[in-house]
Amino acid sequence: MSTPYYEDEHVQLWHGDFRDILPRLDIHPDLVVTDPPYGETSLDWDRWPDGWPSLLQHLPRTSPRNIHRNHRPHPPRPPQTHPLPRLRQTTTPQPETKLLRPMPQTRQRTPQTPNTQTGSSMTRRPHLLDAYSGAGGATKGYQRAGFHVTGIDIKPQPHYCGDDFHQTDAITFIREHGHTFDAIHASPPCQDHSVLGSVTGREHGTAHLLADTRAALKLTRRPWVIENVIGAPMRPDFRLCGCMFNLPGLRRVRLFETSWNGFSLIPPCYHTGHAVTVAGHGAQGNEYRDGAAPTQNDRRRAMGIDWMNRDELAQAIPPHFTEYIGVFLMAALQERAA
Ligand SMILES: C[S@@+](CC[C@H](N)C(=O)[O-])C[C@H]1O[C@@H](n2cnc3c(N)ncnc32)[C@H](O)[C@@H]1O
């Protein structure tokens, strides 16, 4: 056992029983990945290799000081075109990106980020239209991802947290003005697609809005995202739940279809302990899962939202979800602009 079975600039393979070989190698690993036989079948090789966990336990670890001394330099990495969205975080820096097209604004709720003139091009936060915005759960996440957000809702939204707001019909607005935004998010009403709706059998007559909204979005030729619940007729490019973020107490699954057929590898939904379901209009009795009775503040904390009343909260998307999607959307925009 003096030479490896295979070696190149990235990897060394040693052939033999790992319990014999490992003690003779002078390695100080930062991470050990292993897939031993489970010993669950009658196959010859499928025997549980006794002793390997304790062998690994006694391997000398690489201390931070040793990293430079012991490790070969990494090969150059390929250029990264997509910023990798990070899970389990609440804020991301707000990058300035190239202006795609100046956006006429009709009514400004808060002062707009001033544009910065650099030669012939301007930089500013890209403008996102949040259709069916409610009080702005989705809006908040996109703002954190770096967007200037305009909300559209058929009802007045006195608590809306975005940069601009219009009270009007979403599909009409998308058809008339959608193309003037850099990107569009839409959360059409979900009651007629939800599990609860199918149990009660009560229809709201809004099921057609999802397909009609998608058709309007496609005509804008802008990148778009549609959000809805499990059961909605849409492609789930992303399927997010609170437990995948820093919201361990939130059981709330939402699907996202994207114009760029986005995807990501995320650990699946997994809850331990008490989880809050924020559903319906937050009435007592429909939010208990495992014996816990959450208060309104528990629900706000679970959602990562502190500015909404009970009904607004019951309809909202946790900002963590759209902050996550927003990073992908930003990358999709940058790719189009390149
Ligand atoms: C599921 S909620 C949206 C929640 C929001 N995305 C959030 O994260 O807070 C759906 C919203 O659609 C609005 N809505 C219903 N029909 C509409 C229409 N035709 N045009 C615009 N908004 C509409 C409702 O008033 C409601 O606020």
The ligand as an ORCA input file, in Angstrom:
! r2SCAN-3c Opt
* xyz 0 1
  C     -53.296     35.454     -1.154
  S     -53.585     37.172     -0.960
  C     -52.017     37.822     -1.313
  C     -51.074     37.870     -0.152
  C     -49.787     38.554     -0.454
  N     -49.099     37.970     -1.599
  C     -48.836     38.560      0.736
  O     -47.810     37.886      0.688
  O     -49.113     39.238      1.721
  C     -54.536     37.559     -2.367
  C     -54.869     39.038     -2.531
  O     -55.480     39.194     -3.807
  C     -56.351     40.287     -3.729
  N     -57.237     40.206     -4.915
  C     -58.284     39.387     -5.151
  N     -58.758     39.594     -6.386
  C     -58.008     40.553     -6.945
  C     -57.991     41.182     -8.219
  N     -58.876     40.867     -9.169
  N     -57.054     42.113     -8.461
  C     -56.166     42.459     -7.514
  N     -56.120     41.902     -6.296
  C     -57.042     40.961     -6.013
  C     -57.025     40.104     -2.397
  O     -57.564     41.336     -1.947
  C     -55.849     39.601     -1.529
  O     -55.257     40.664     -0.843
*
